[in-house]
């Protein structure tokens, strides 16, 4: 493996404020690519390419077709927390919506 570098150039205060959110979004997207799961009777697969996990960090969530849009910040955060709880073997609280991932 090589070394990856992310370089950000801030040209105004708005983009300076957005830089930490963009970095968090990149980290969350990278983590989502490493997660595989299966539903009863299916083979292991990853999340849909339109990763609704990232909706927690965006103003207008983009979701795959047929997936309910969750605009409530608390529910979006709970979804992210519960996915990571499932990754370490803990039971979810709720709001995972795994059937739409």
N, C-alpha and C positions, 0 to 999 in steps of 0.2 A: 503494500500500500504506500501511496504517496501522501503528500501533505496538501490539504485543501485550504484555500485562503478566501475569505469574504472581505471585499473592500467596499466601503460605502463612502461616497462623497456627498456631503450635505451642503446645499446651496442656499437654503433659507431655514428659518426657525421651524417651520412646519415639518420639513423632512428630518430635521434634527430630532424632533419629538417622536417621529414615526420610526426611527432607526431601531430602538429596542423591540418594538412590536414586530418589525420585519424579521429581526433575528430570532425572536421567539417563534414566529410562524415557520421559519426555515427549520428550526430544531424540531418543532412538532411535526412538520411534514416528513422530515427524515426519520423520526421515530415511527411514524405511521407506515412507512415503507417496510419497516422491519417486522411488523406484526402480521402474523397469519392466523386465521381462525377457520373453524368449520361449523356449519349448522348440521343438525341431524341428517345423516345419510349423504352428505356432500363431502367433497375432498377439500383439503386445506386451500385457502385462497386469501389474498390480501384485501384491503379496503378498495372500494370503488375509486377509480382515478379522480373523480370529483370528491375530494375528501371533506366531508362535512364537519370533521373535527376542527378544521381550520376556521369554521364559522365563529368560533369563540373570539377570534382575533380580528374579525372583519365587521364592517358596518352592515353590509347586505349579504347574508349567507347564501352561498350557492350550493345546491344539493342535487343529487342525481334525480332523474325523472321518476315520479311516483313516490318520492320521499317527502314526508311532511317537513315543512320549514319551521324551525324552532327559533324564534326571535328573542326569547327570554334569556337574559344573560345568565341567571342562576341555573337554568336548565342546561344551557350550553356548557357551563363550567362543570356541572354534575356529570354530564356525559363524558367529558374529557377525564375527570377524576375516576369515574367508574371503569373506563376502558383501561386505565393504568392499574386500577385495583385488580381487574381481571388478569392483567399480565403477570402480576405477582401471586395470583392464586387466591385473592380475597373475594368474597361475594360482593356483588354490586349493590348499591343502594337502590337505584332505578335510573331512568332516563338514558339508558345506553342506546336504545333503538338499534340493536345489533342486526335486526332483520333488514335494515336499510343500508348497511355498510358494504 
